[in-house]
Structures are given as C-alpha cells and as structure tokens.
Amino acid sequence: MSSDLEQEIKETREHLGETVDALAAKLDVKARAQEKVAETDKRPFAAALVLAAGVAAAALVWPRGR
C-alpha cells in the first residue's frame, strides 16, 4: 500500500511540475512576443519562394511566340 501511495505522490509532483512550467511559459510575455516575431519573419520568405517557383514554372510552360 505504501508503494502505491508513493507512486501516486511521484506522479502528482511530476504533473504539478509540468503545470507550473506551462503557466510560467504563458506568463513569459517577452518570450511569446519573440516567438510571434520569429513566425512572422518566416512567412515573407516562404511567400517569396512560392512566388519564385510559380514564375519559374510559368516560364517553362508558357507558349513562346515564335
């Protein structure tokens, strides 16, 4: 019985630690803002890459007036 209780206490402590870490991450406004900036910085590059690929594909398949 004692080992069951000890295991339950150990699991509860681990769960509590994870919860505290999650709350601390949500309260870290500076880190969350930096993550948003990093996400935003990647989008223009991806859009330019897709546009360049589309232009290259169009140049290959577009009929040329000869």
MARZA-410558 format. One line per field, with one value per residue: residue number from 1; residue in one letter; x, y, z of N, C-alpha, C in turn. Coordinates in nm, 4 decimals, decimal comma, padded with zeros to 6 digits. Layout:
num (NUM; ...)
residu (a; ...)
n_c1 (X; ...)
n_c2 (Y; ...)
n_c3 (Z; ...)
ca_c1 (X; ...)
ca_c2 (Y; ...)
ca_c3 (Z; ...)
c_c1 (X; ...)
c_c2 (Y; ...)
c_c3 (Z; ...)
This chain:
num (1; 2; 3; 4; 5; 6; 7; 8; 9; 10; 11; 12; 13; 14; 15; 16; 17; 18; 19; 20; 21; 22; 23; 24; 25; 26; 27; 28; 29; 30; 31; 32; 33; 34; 35; 36; 37; 38; 39; 40; 41; 42; 43; 44; 45; 46; 47; 48; 49; 50; 51; 52; 53; 54; 55; 56; 57; 58; 59; 60; 61; 62; 63; 64; 65; 66)
residu (m; s; s; d; l; e; q; e; i; k; e; t; r; e; h; l; g; e; t; v; d; a; l; a; a; k; l; d; v; k; a; r; a; q; e; k; v; a; e; t; d; k; r; p; f; a; a; a; l; v; l; a; a; g; v; a; a; a; a; l; v; w; p; r; g; r)
n_c1 (00,0820; 00,1922; 00,3820; 00,2176; 00,0983; 00,3256; 00,4007; 00,1809; 00,2083; 00,4519; 00,3797; 00,1892; 00,3485; 00,5130; 00,3204; 00,2290; 00,4643; 00,4876; 00,2583; 00,3158; 00,5379; 00,4117; 00,2364; 00,4238; 00,5459; 00,3348; 00,3079; 00,5365; 00,5768; 00,7592; 00,9086; 00,7030; 00,6276; 00,8621; 00,8587; 00,6347; 00,7266; 00,9358; 00,7896; 00,6463; 00,8530; 00,9347; 00,7324; 00,7201; 00,9465; 00,8816; 00,6576; 00,7763; 00,9403; 00,7527; 00,6284; 00,8451; 00,8912; 00,6521; 00,6678; 00,8911; 00,7931; 00,5829; 00,7278; 00,8461; 00,6337; 00,4779; 00,3577; 00,5739; 00,5978; 00,6779)
n_c2 (-00,1191; 00,1220; 00,1669; 00,2138; 00,4548; 00,6181; 00,6118; 00,7410; 00,9935; 01,0679; 01,0810; 01,2845; 01,5013; 01,5246; 01,5914; 01,8328; 01,9825; 01,9997; 02,1486; 02,3897; 02,4703; 02,5090; 02,7192; 02,9173; 02,9534; 03,0626; 03,3030; 03,4346; 03,6919; 03,8290; 03,6220; 03,4954; 03,6987; 03,7217; 03,4719; 03,5010; 03,7037; 03,5691; 03,3724; 03,5358; 03,6474; 03,4358; 03,3897; 03,5835; 03,5053; 03,2437; 03,2970; 03,4448; 03,2487; 03,0609; 03,2207; 03,2699; 03,0091; 02,9634; 03,1554; 03,0582; 02,8067; 02,8906; 03,0198; 02,8050; 02,6582; 02,8360; 02,9337; 03,0257; 03,2980; 03,2327)
n_c3 (00,0000; 00,0715; -00,1289; -00,3476; -00,2778; -00,2645; -00,5340; -00,6483; -00,5330; -00,6482; -00,9225; -00,9079; -00,8289; -01,0565; -01,2489; -01,1416; -01,1616; -01,4424; -01,4957; -01,3648; -01,5170; -01,7665; -01,7047; -01,6370; -01,8831; -02,0303; -01,9000; -01,9641; -02,1303; -02,2936; -02,4188; -02,5593; -02,7349; -02,8839; -03,0098; -03,1771; -03,3456; -03,4700; -03,6087; -03,7844; -03,9316; -04,0931; -04,2764; -04,4975; -04,6446; -04,7202; -04,8782; -05,0857; -05,1936; -05,2912; -05,4810; -05,6568; -05,7465; -05,8796; -06,0872; -06,2234; -06,3061; -06,4708; -06,6698; -06,7929; -06,9041; -07,0470; -07,3609; -07,6228; -07,8385; -08,1482)
ca_c1 (00,0000; 00,2817; 00,4459; 00,1152; 00,0865; 00,4477; 00,3930; 00,0812; 00,2704; 00,5529; 00,3081; 00,1275; 00,4560; 00,5518; 00,2112; 00,2325; 00,5798; 00,4526; 00,1595; 00,3875; 00,6172; 00,3202; 00,1913; 00,5370; 00,5648; 00,2276; 00,3278; 00,6590; 00,5289; 00,8719; 00,9385; 00,5911; 00,6367; 00,9737; 00,8138; 00,5464; 00,8109; 01,0069; 00,6929; 00,6146; 00,9697; 00,9464; 00,6245; 00,7540; 01,0432; 00,8072; 00,5743; 00,8652; 00,9845; 00,6400; 00,6129; 00,9553; 00,8671; 00,5419; 00,7192; 00,9780; 00,7073; 00,5113; 00,8233; 00,8724; 00,5172; 00,4117; 00,3947; 00,6552; 00,5539; 00,7865)
ca_c2 (00,0000; 00,2367; 00,1929; 00,2739; 00,5944; 00,6859; 00,6270; 00,8439; 01,1216; 01,0981; 01,1224; 01,4143; 01,6009; 01,5433; 01,6647; 01,9682; 02,0481; 02,0304; 02,2561; 02,5131; 02,5083; 02,5602; 02,8511; 03,0098; 02,9830; 03,1532; 03,4332; 03,4947; 03,7722; 03,8605; 03,5037; 03,4733; 03,8016; 03,6844; 03,3592; 03,5554; 03,7753; 03,4668; 03,3132; 03,6360; 03,6653; 03,3232; 03,3903; 03,6520; 03,4236; 03,1326; 03,3523; 03,4783; 03,1220; 03,0075; 03,3093; 03,2428; 02,8782; 02,9814; 03,2281; 02,9655; 02,7071; 02,9579; 03,0453; 02,6783; 02,6062; 02,9409; 02,9245; 03,1375; 03,3427; 03,2243)
ca_c3 (00,0000; 00,0819; -00,2587; -00,4334; -00,2359; -00,3066; -00,6797; -00,6753; -00,4952; -00,7505; -01,0432; -00,8794; -00,8312; -01,1965; -01,3139; -01,0885; -01,2229; -01,5820; -01,4922; -01,3287; -01,6346; -01,8687; -01,6607; -01,6472; -02,0260; -02,0712; -01,8379; -02,0177; -02,2420; -02,3819; -02,5000; -02,6520; -02,8391; -02,9708; -03,0922; -03,2806; -03,4420; -03,5461; -03,7014; -03,8855; -04,0167; -04,1849; -04,3756; -04,6236; -04,7192; -04,7801; -04,9850; -05,1977; -05,2516; -05,3688; -05,5973; -05,7494; -05,8074; -05,9748; -06,2037; -06,2968; -06,3712; -06,5793; -06,7780; -06,8613; -06,9762; -07,1234; -07,5041; -07,6716; -07,9715; -08,2482)
c_c1 (00,0864; 00,3451; 00,3459; 00,1001; 00,2083; 00,4474; 00,2939; 00,1358; 00,3729; 00,4858; 00,2440; 00,2317; 00,5002; 00,4468; 00,2092; 00,3492; 00,5521; 00,3543; 00,2258; 00,4712; 00,5286; 00,2700; 00,3028; 00,5606; 00,4577; 00,2471; 00,4528; 00,6244; 00,6410; 00,9032; 00,8276; 00,5937; 00,7492; 00,9368; 00,7249; 00,6266; 00,8850; 00,9140; 00,6636; 00,7312; 00,9817; 00,8445; 00,6607; 00,8527; 00,9725; 00,7212; 00,6597; 00,9133; 00,8751; 00,6189; 00,7212; 00,9368; 00,7551; 00,5860; 00,8077; 00,8948; 00,6320; 00,6035; 00,8511; 00,7549; 00,4470; 00,4541; 00,4702; 00,6105; 00,6691; 00,7336)
c_c2 (00,1255; 00,2701; 00,2530; 00,4223; 00,6747; 00,7089; 00,7369; 00,9823; 01,1624; 01,1484; 01,2592; 01,5257; 01,6293; 01,6254; 01,8109; 02,0471; 02,0878; 02,1469; 02,3900; 02,5612; 02,5687; 02,6996; 02,9549; 03,0487; 03,0798; 03,2929; 03,5048; 03,5695; 03,8005; 03,7425; 03,4777; 03,5754; 03,7688; 03,5673; 03,4082; 03,6289; 03,6756; 03,4003; 03,4085; 03,6552; 03,5545; 03,3302; 03,4649; 03,5713; 03,3091; 03,1819; 03,3870; 03,3525; 03,0602; 03,0907; 03,2829; 03,1087; 02,8876; 03,0527; 03,1360; 02,8609; 02,7691; 02,9844; 02,9183; 02,6330; 02,7098; 02,9312; 03,0499; 03,1705; 03,3401; 03,2419)
c_c3 (00,0000; -00,0531; -00,3575; -00,4030; -00,2796; -00,4577; -00,7170; -00,6418; -00,6003; -00,8784; -01,0256; -00,8835; -00,9751; -01,2709; -01,2692; -01,1485; -01,3663; -01,5884; -01,4603; -01,4472; -01,7434; -01,8321; -01,6721; -01,7927; -02,0752; -02,0158; -01,8897; -02,1472; -02,3417; -02,4741; -02,6011; -02,7646; -02,9360; -03,0610; -03,2062; -03,3874; -03,5295; -03,6473; -03,8159; -03,9819; -04,1207; -04,2975; -04,5034; -04,7075; -04,7894; -04,8952; -05,1072; -05,2677; -05,3381; -05,4942; -05,7004; -05,8194; -05,9102; -06,1012; -06,2884; -06,3706; -06,4882; -06,6976; -06,8571; -06,9473; -07,0625; -07,2707; -07,5483; -07,8136; -08,0714; -08,3862)
